Amino acid sequence: MLCFVGHSCFAADVTGNWIAEIVASGESQYARVNLTADGGKLSGKWGENTVTGTVSQDNIELVLTDAQGKQMGSLTGRRDGEKIVGTGTLSGGRGGRGGRIGGAAPGFASGPVQIGWNLKRAALSPAKPQLHQFNPTDLYGTYSGSLKPALTIFPGDTVRTWTADAGGVDAKGVRHRGGDSAVGPFYIEGALPGDTLVVHFLKIKTNRSSARQGTRVNPHAITTAYLVAAKYDPEFSGEWNLAPEKGVATLVHPSEHLKSYSVPLKPMLGCISVAPPGAEQYRGGDLGPFGGNLDYNDNVEGTTIYLPVYHPGALFGIGDGHAAMGDGEVTGSALETSMDVEFSVDIIKDDASVQPRAETKDYLISFGVSGSVPESIQIATSQLATWIKRDYKLNDSEVAILFGAALKYDITELVDAKYDVVAKIPKSILASMK
């Protein structure tokens, strides 16, 4: 393209898809923006709002209006390298993702709000989904939005990788960072706060022949009387042999009564996460609405998990492999081992639930993570009800009848900083309601 003296190529360059970052009172929100330039005039969409404006030389002026034609913002900007940066005002309505300017987002006044903003070109997806072989050189031990991504992938891409056990030991016996450390984080291009990250687990398999387990019941799971009276054998072994070809695990040093004891292998991931909101930071053994150490024994091969996105790119990670685990992980550790994992990712734009969700071939599953089991039950049940009402168009009375007859609960986490309970409903029952 030729640009003559006194003119600019900037007007033509503006056309296309952008990601907007809006900053007020030190907090960021995000929006997807589409602009079309016709000479010096601009039109398009900014999040949920309509945008019009003008462009000349390296300068741009934009006006945002809502569906009723009410002006929601006035912005001015200038090209700065590959970005467009500027200032302006925004008032009530959704100027960006991750909160409502003028209401829901902490630190944003009721408006008009003085803001800084910038536009960055949305990345173009490859012509076809990519397969990534990712071999970690290190693990990370905290959940945080400040972490540097280890790999950038696009929706539709597949990743083949491995995880260590909860102590950081990999398939070769090499110890990495411990404490439920994770592989990643993976930056998913195009994921924005307010979206849902969709992860399809295509493969979760043990990759070594040994596992270890705690040998004492965690105090969270028993009465004080039992705890005080318990007489544990300090030499009792929680080491396991794994036999994938037989699909079972057996104790390496069984006691007299456990010589014939074996458990079916059910390889799973204890830690599945995105970065938590804002500047929050948690240890690898923690859990919350961002996921983390969920320790759900149905997070297995074939499961799809849905996680709310709080930061651009989501910063997804996995870790804490178990060859098998009883509900609640009541000994503080299950059959801890390393895994080979393959997963693919997608994004549900502009929609996110308040806690993780999952789907297996048999169930729709809703997680409830909180400081108590009763509250976790309430969160999980309410989220599952909301999900079914939306997707199956049931009313509250119909949901009550459905839950009263068919709802199931699993206690997944009893021994860490927070409790985790899942509510689930059989998909076979829902199939007749589509």
Secondary structure by P-SEA (a helix, b strand, c coil): cccccccccccccccbbbbbbbbcccbbbbbbbbbbbcccbbbbbcccbbbbbcccccbbbbbbbcccccccbbbbbbbccccccccccccccccccccccccccccccccccccccccccccccccbbbbbbcccccccccccccccccccccccbbbbbcccccccccccccccccccccccccccccccccbbbbbbbcbbbbcccbbbbbcccccccccaaaaaacccccccccbbbbccccccccccccccccccccccccccccccccccccccccccccccccccccccccccccbbbbbbbcccccccccccccccccccccccccccbbbbbbbccccccccccccccccccccbbbbbbcccaaaaaaaaaaaaaaaaaaaacccaaaaaaaaacbbbbbbccccccbbbbbbbbbcccccccc
